[in-house]
Amino acid sequence: MIELFIFHLHIIGSLYAFTKNWQNRSFKEGFLALMVIGVFFSIGWALTGAIAGVIWPSKLNSQYFTRDTLSLVLLLIPEYFFFKYFFLRDKIEVSES
């Protein structure tokens, strides 16, 4: 259930990045943003999946929290900073001025 929520966050974030880059720059920039998010997600999930495998023993798996859930939660931390820096930066700079 938590995994589904995290995947929905990724879909919403990807749609936001695509739409923002498409509106502000060009259609190609929107697709480039989607590709960058996809690459970051796939590589990050592979790395955090290995870390979660070391941290989380199999006997602690439950219906709601598994190794995959832990790896996605661990992935949210660097993705937050990545998304904030690359896709929300100009919105933050405008509000500070």
C-alpha positions as CSV (number, residue, x, y, z in Angstrom):
1,M,0.0,0.0,0.0
2,I,2.8,2.4,0.8
3,E,4.6,1.4,-2.4
4,L,1.5,2.4,-4.4
5,F,1.4,5.8,-2.7
6,I,5.1,6.3,-3.5
7,F,4.6,5.3,-7.1
8,H,1.7,7.8,-7.3
9,L,4.0,10.5,-6.0
10,H,6.5,9.7,-8.7
11,I,3.8,9.9,-11.4
12,I,2.6,13.3,-10.1
13,G,6.1,14.6,-9.9
14,S,6.9,13.4,-13.4
15,L,3.8,15.0,-14.8
16,Y,4.7,18.2,-13.0
17,A,8.2,18.2,-14.4
18,F,7.1,17.4,-17.9
19,T,4.4,20.1,-17.9
20,K,6.7,22.7,-16.4
21,N,9.5,22.1,-18.9
22,W,7.1,21.8,-21.8
23,Q,5.3,25.1,-20.9
24,N,8.5,27.1,-20.1
25,R,10.9,25.7,-22.7
26,S,9.8,23.2,-25.4
27,F,8.2,19.8,-25.9
28,K,11.6,18.1,-26.2
29,E,12.6,19.6,-22.8
30,G,9.5,18.0,-21.2
31,F,10.5,14.6,-22.5
32,L,14.1,15.1,-21.4
33,A,12.8,15.8,-17.9
34,L,10.8,12.6,-18.0
35,M,13.9,10.7,-19.1
36,V,16.1,12.2,-16.4
37,I,13.5,11.4,-13.7
38,G,13.2,7.8,-15.1
39,V,17.0,7.2,-15.1
40,F,17.4,8.7,-11.6
41,F,14.5,6.5,-10.3
42,S,15.7,3.3,-11.9
43,I,19.4,3.7,-10.8
44,G,18.4,5.0,-7.4
45,W,16.0,2.1,-6.8
46,A,18.6,-0.4,-7.8
47,L,21.1,1.1,-5.3
48,T,18.6,1.5,-2.4
49,G,17.3,-2.0,-3.1
50,A,20.7,-3.4,-2.4
51,I,21.0,-1.3,0.8
52,A,17.5,-2.4,1.9
53,G,18.5,-6.0,1.3
54,V,21.4,-5.6,3.8
55,I,19.4,-3.7,6.4
56,W,16.0,-5.4,6.3
57,P,15.8,-9.1,7.3
58,S,13.3,-11.3,5.5
59,K,11.5,-12.3,8.6
60,L,10.3,-8.7,9.3
61,N,8.4,-8.5,6.0
62,S,4.7,-7.8,6.5
63,Q,1.7,-7.1,4.3
64,Y,2.4,-3.3,4.5
65,F,6.2,-3.0,4.8
66,T,8.7,-5.0,2.8
67,R,12.2,-4.6,1.5
68,D,10.9,-2.9,-1.6
69,T,8.9,-0.5,0.6
70,L,12.1,0.3,2.5
71,S,14.1,0.8,-0.6
72,L,11.4,3.2,-2.0
73,V,11.3,5.2,1.2
74,L,15.1,5.4,1.2
75,L,14.9,6.6,-2.4
76,L,12.5,9.4,-1.6
77,I,15.2,11.2,0.4
78,P,17.7,11.9,-2.4
79,E,14.8,12.3,-4.9
80,Y,13.3,15.1,-2.8
81,F,16.5,17.1,-3.0
82,F,17.0,16.2,-6.7
83,F,13.5,17.3,-7.6
84,K,13.7,20.4,-5.4
85,Y,16.9,21.5,-7.0
86,F,16.1,20.8,-10.6
87,F,12.4,21.4,-10.9
88,L,11.3,23.6,-8.0
89,R,14.3,25.9,-7.8
90,D,12.9,28.8,-9.9
91,K,9.6,28.8,-8.0
92,I,11.6,29.1,-4.7
93,E,13.8,31.9,-6.1
94,V,10.7,33.9,-7.2
95,S,9.0,33.6,-3.8
96,E,12.2,34.7,-1.9
97,S,12.6,37.9,-4.0
